[in-house]
């Protein structure tokens, strides 16, 4: 009885250790990302690279756990305690300023290095805990097969803790505590976790039965006499591919919905939460994952997602599109993790199973986060993640396929689709889709009837769904090549230049797009191309800042180049200095747009993060003494918050002439930023007014509605009749000052988006 009590206590300790480690694991991810984000330009790609780092270290941790779990328990305790003590020596998890980049070049290596130097060992320590402690629980229940089989529920528990951390951080911790306080609190929590892990292994060692029952002893003897059969390579490869599929689907869907559908702040939480929820459900119990439910869901949703992905005009409302991709991601993750749970080995192979899961996750993360941005010119990893599930279904049902009939049915459907697409057959797109879908359903039913198995039909339909996604992607690229003049991608995202109308025509225009966000558009007529357009017209807040009380020779600093529209205001003797972090944007602005070349002003483009470059310029040469500083680096609804903090405004002020104006372009559907900028102005002793502009319908200069906040210490500027008429007072009551250490994005959310 006493030994049983000790065993129960050890089990509770182990479960608690797993929960705390997973909670800390997912708490440190947004914490460290928030700390280094300002160093690398605030790009969403920084978060993707962080995920890649986490996946790779997770792989190292699982490799360590797999190696250590096969050693005597006493040695495990000593080695793991040494790792925990070494990790404690790296606390607190606050990156050293010496790791700040210079502001130029691809920052990928810099992101990975600062992560390794700051949280490498602590993160390794917490991510090894899940599989290692589960192996201890397996030892605890040696000879009790039913209890050993339930050890995978602890994996569900760890993902539940991760899900809890994911919700707690943005909604509880971030709005209340400064970054440094968060880092210190996490470091204290890690110290408590280290003690809990050491106590757990000691408790497991004491609870190990000295003498098992006769039946258990006999069973153990038989098991030890018969060497374990080697794991088939096909099983290990399947684990690897399924784990990689979930990771690629997560990263690619997250990037697509936050950059191409809607740049809603913190929207990335939703796909990550669904990904973790699928792990919780699939490894908690076999009752949650049912092939008859999730296979049809995947087969229905992936072709629809592929269709929407490749439609020139987004034909679904934003909420419906986000819902479609979140539902599709959840179905894919349930399929991938459900099949992983079905294929999991016995507890004696537990750490090897987790090692291959981590390897698959790392491969998927490296593919989507490192390989794709450098070798693809678009987000092609997303259609790949939509096509793979169908092929896996065909592989999983290979034993039930009658291959002659399957190939025949597949050839009939594909051949019929090709026949309808021939020029000799004139059918509408809707008729084409309906015809091919109907024939595919008939072929699927026929295949299932021939094999006497619905799974065989699902395998055929999976292959057809994969072909449909590939065909939609290829045909869309071919169709849009006529309009797309440039398509490039790098660390900062995918860009494309689109041509509307006949090149050179009076009414034709070109537009630079980053997902669904326009970075500027230019008319192409000889006169029209010199006119400022989109958010930068003469009546906009930016236009007023540049045109009111202009000096004879004006110096203008612009954070964010776009297509260089603001250079249209330049006169002979003026200097316009643009700060642009993305070299691809600079190349596109020079090669496909003429604002920079046409400007009469001296135009300079400084490549790199604006804050880093401006600080370096201040240290080396002193103030730039800009008459106007335009802060226009907000990519639609994505806010690099390090550009609108107390420290950022102090830097801008030091580069500003005494009568200068700082113009924040804050046009945004989802965030109410005017009170934030007003509060910054009050904190810095400046005056602030808001200027909103709505163009007349059908304006010929492509002007868009815009919102600016203008900051200055110059009373003469504020008393100008135009500024007095157009400027609006701002209520900043209850808004705290944003700093590099603390900002509350949640409080700035508009709960009803602007149209």
Steps between C-alpha positions, in 0.01 A plus 500: 500500500780739588679428173177561310460830683858595414431408138188717490692791649780457247243493219346827621846658518581382147170631361556834675853523359373436148223760534732769639770432240256524209347817646844660528592369155219688326518801728862573409432489126296823470703652787836470326351584159358826639842591640696453177230610254606869509860402425407341168247744360182365655445265205256210529782285364680542835222299664527233229876474557438474874268206434771339288750543785252351748441200272872436454577525872199278568660243270828523693309465825315191383825349371651562843194345669513195271870447577472564874186290555694183413748562781467397868265724696778618732709617205192669349448694822863618513523601133164674495575686823824629344304623197250677725775668703676613180172641370445688826837668445361662181214668684336747475379459142579858395704540179825691527509825302831388350300268273320788329553487122650775288171547316613372158494167320287190554438475876420126507834395651487785751156395625611141550824603675335732751241234579770239556701731725200611706269201542691211344566290812184597697285418198685173445443409865124558494443332164678178605272459799190361328646184344757449775250515786260280304777241479529524879127435531543197275765369742265576787237266350741226392303178458163681483425514126160678523647785706805523278274538198342810658832680522423679171225691681781695664587628152144632474546660843814680383319639196212612722753694711646650182152608392442661841829695470405612151179655634646639822787695342320744265187541710638499857876552519586730210238770572600524868873432537802658336731278296777503758256402776368218279854374437587509871177319593565231238853454633367451854248251363781312328687470829190350664456264204862383533443409864175322411675294229775390740246409770302299242790280394591440864139402574494262202823340620361443848167369369653233276383161628774287641318179421222472247225240505567154361286565194674832430840339554417221258371747243811714539723194459323402180521856371870527579570163344340602170681798349274776376435491127661791316271783401405483128641791304160552340347568844775740598475683167123530546547656846750744353276607210187537714685716755650716223157538337347647815784751543503614136121535501516706821770739376363541148137550603607745773703702247217496246214610725708772672656642183264417211156493662507740795786640704302483824726538806555176694313300234797259500376370837198330339686256267759420767223429751325268252830320435553440872137401553536227238790353700297514821204320346690239298731390782246525782284217374429305183136610511571851370651412163270321258607437143140503374470859628837664434596336171192637319556837669855516362390382156227764487692794646841471332372542141280792612801661672704442185226663291481808725877523519515534122206729426606840362221676693439387857131407474436414865450742789808530721337319793390213274847471345669491841244243615563286191876490551479446875253215450721353229811529717323328789384218272854452360653505850239254632578274204878525548498466879219247501695273267806554718302393806371191315855409394667562835717213626504339842633696799842339462538693169358821644810718485587386146146587392530849649843541343359437153207732572745772591714423192193530278405827667852635454509396133160660442605816683827531308316443173231764566711746700844488337496317166175642359577873550837462328406270210131568428360820348161450665336307783515167314540301822128558566368317191758229572357451850149481347603236246695265730208371718325345200816318393549372856145364497582310183813361670313401815239309297748338262428153639132531408547637151435297187757694308382421148155644568637788703735608221216461249264719705774759561584515129134543403449796733826675407448431131145633508620818673769549237243444224270769641790746517581456132424803285258298292265458796344825623372465857483748781727468803208400721389229256856372481536475879157340540563244225842393627375483861202285402719258306752489787222407745377228263854361458550502876177309558592253226846441652350449847247252357767302316720478811206457741662776710411869540865565589609392151264758350636762741852422381399565138317818593807611696719460192245693292482776762880532489492527121226764525707716739807472277300578186334805659836637615673450166211637294469807725868582457470463124188717485638781718843515337353744248415746781785424739819671389709395798464231765776472764535380856753527781519505880251788521228345285377454144464802271344538159464788255170500313426682174149636432418614149732534205854592615565868440133586449349812659270299726732204562668448835740277691461383856742346749331238717608315814226242547177703502684816606575765241838670537414763242360547150610725215319624192710473184408803292785745445336758728295273727799291605645801685190546717494356854232233533343252743550610864732792417293756309531875569188497721620209714669555834834415343443748220410775749815430706715542188322801348424718805769767567749341265856619529698604195705180524317227686650188656254209527558167669263214411488171688370253241561538128211323329514608136654837599178701460606776742794585273239663274499797742873557455626827350843604385707554814290264712636176645279195549662222702311169507566222752397160365565166667411276205750511211241343269273802550787732405571299186134501398463875563798574276428249223121518458405847626632846416429713808863487615646568156250777417548692827680836475628451855815320604374150582687273742402146598651358820469123507420347840280540806419869551558511875836329480617716209378824653677420826821421313471827305441695819804345667725551196387831348248662733146610419362488145286808584204379296218748440257208470532140615239270350450173691339277239638150564175343616422223251126545493381366834834351608660740746875498570438629850863594555445791260237665721637487853637764737855405406424514126338844526798628701729387218282664233495823704879515510505481119228768467549873436355727774199587282473153351198269476477123559215341301381154607303328227258284702232397248382176651182294501567306818700729731410837648845658511426873520469496884828306522686763295329783689619352830855474362483867397385607846779299658756674271357849548364527144161595357304250288207530259326236293434555129259271320432510128235334286534551123209571270363191321673423171797731558747495214816495713430165673487670842389289796343583834773564756559587865807682634607645833730804472738579790689826541626762745449779245201717598510674160433169322206424726353846445503469123140540370504168313631308802248672728219405260606141429665406829294318763562470872578151635374350823779290655332444835594172664774418245842412642823609333642228277865424569748248370439307820121512506221556249138390510385405151183342635379834642541663157280251317188622325237245591321592178739539209485815290368441148 
